[in-house]
């Protein structure tokens, strides 16, 4: 019986977390694309949105705290390189 309940819970959790996980990945990809495009203003706004999205994912437990910090750091480094260039 416990395995059946765990299966039901995993389906329910996947359904609940799927849209948030997809939104987080999309915002990260959008930020990276905008940084690569070279437009500083667009890149700045999209990176801030991505950081907000990563923080929300960490708060919800969709992403580990250290993984979120690592992703934010790497995106910020790319943005800083663009702004200083």
C-alpha positions as CSV (number, residue, x, y, z in Angstrom):
1,X,0.0,0.0,0.0
2,X,2.7,2.6,0.8
3,X,4.1,2.3,-2.7
4,X,0.8,3.0,-4.3
5,X,0.4,6.1,-2.1
6,X,3.9,7.3,-3.0
7,X,3.0,6.8,-6.7
8,X,-0.1,8.9,-6.3
9,X,1.8,11.6,-4.4
10,X,4.5,11.8,-7.1
11,X,2.0,12.2,-9.8
12,X,0.2,15.0,-7.8
13,X,3.5,16.8,-7.0
14,X,4.7,16.5,-10.6
15,X,1.5,18.1,-11.8
16,X,1.7,20.9,-9.3
17,X,5.4,21.7,-9.8
18,X,5.6,21.2,-13.6
19,X,4.4,24.7,-14.6
20,X,6.7,26.4,-12.1
21,X,9.7,24.4,-13.1
22,X,9.0,25.1,-16.8
23,X,8.5,28.8,-16.1
24,X,11.9,28.9,-14.2
25,X,13.7,27.1,-17.1
26,X,12.1,29.5,-19.6
27,X,13.1,32.6,-17.8
28,X,16.7,31.3,-17.4
29,X,16.9,30.5,-21.1
30,X,15.4,33.9,-22.0
31,X,18.0,35.7,-19.8
32,X,20.9,33.8,-21.4
33,X,19.6,34.5,-24.9
34,X,19.2,38.2,-24.1
35,X,22.8,38.4,-22.6
36,X,24.1,36.7,-25.8
37,X,22.2,39.2,-28.0
38,X,24.3,42.1,-26.6
39,X,21.5,44.5,-25.6
40,X,22.3,45.7,-22.1
41,X,18.9,47.0,-21.1
42,X,17.0,43.9,-22.3
43,X,19.6,41.7,-20.7
44,X,19.4,43.5,-17.4
45,X,15.6,43.2,-17.1
46,X,15.5,39.6,-18.2
47,X,18.3,38.6,-15.8
48,X,16.5,40.2,-12.9
49,X,13.3,38.3,-13.8
50,X,15.3,35.1,-14.0
51,X,16.9,35.7,-10.6
52,X,13.4,36.3,-9.2
53,X,12.2,33.1,-10.8
54,X,15.2,31.1,-9.4
55,X,14.5,32.5,-5.9
56,X,10.9,31.4,-6.1
57,X,11.9,28.0,-7.3
58,X,14.3,27.6,-4.3
59,X,11.6,28.8,-1.9
60,X,9.1,26.3,-3.3
61,X,11.7,23.5,-3.1
62,X,11.9,22.9,-6.9
63,X,15.6,23.7,-6.9
64,X,18.3,23.1,-4.3
65,X,19.6,26.3,-2.5
66,X,23.1,25.8,-3.8
67,X,22.0,25.1,-7.4
68,X,19.9,28.3,-7.4
69,X,22.9,30.3,-6.1
70,X,25.2,28.8,-8.7
71,X,22.8,29.6,-11.5
72,X,22.3,33.2,-10.3
73,X,26.0,33.6,-10.0
74,X,26.7,32.4,-13.5
75,X,24.0,34.5,-15.1
76,X,25.2,37.6,-13.2
77,X,28.8,37.0,-14.3
78,X,27.7,36.9,-17.9
79,X,25.6,40.1,-17.4
80,X,28.6,41.9,-15.8
81,X,30.9,40.9,-18.6
82,X,28.3,42.4,-21.1
83,X,28.0,45.6,-19.1
84,X,31.7,46.1,-18.7
85,X,32.5,45.4,-22.4
